[in-house]
Amino acid sequence: MEKLIELFHQIVKDFRLKRHDLLAYHKNNFDRDYVEFNVKITELEARLQQFINQNFEHITSIEHSLRLLKKFQTILQRESLKSDLDSKLN
């Protein structure tokens, strides 16, 4: 999980370092960089989803699975990831 967190911070840092002039509407640098940022975040979400699913593959008890669900539900805010966790409850 730490690697994913580090990758997220690096993606955000790289985007912020580009220092876009948002008032220069005739330039499309921000648009291109924002699309690239979203692609990287989507890829990161997929890796996070894979990490979560791998953790659930090695569950040994119902109590362990409920603790894991609670842990992930408190840190996840993205709707796509929340819905997948909710499906694990059913």
Number of C-alpha atoms within 10 A of each C-alpha: 10 7 8 14 12 10 15 16 12 12 17 13 11 13 16 10 8 11 9 15 10 12 7 10 10 7 12 12 14 17 13 10 15 13 11 14 16 12 12 16 16 12 12 17 17 14 14 17 16 12 13 18 14 11 12 15 9 10 13 9 8 9 10 13 18 14 11 15 17 12 11 15 14 9 9 13 10 9 9 12 17 15 10 13 19 11 8 12 9 5
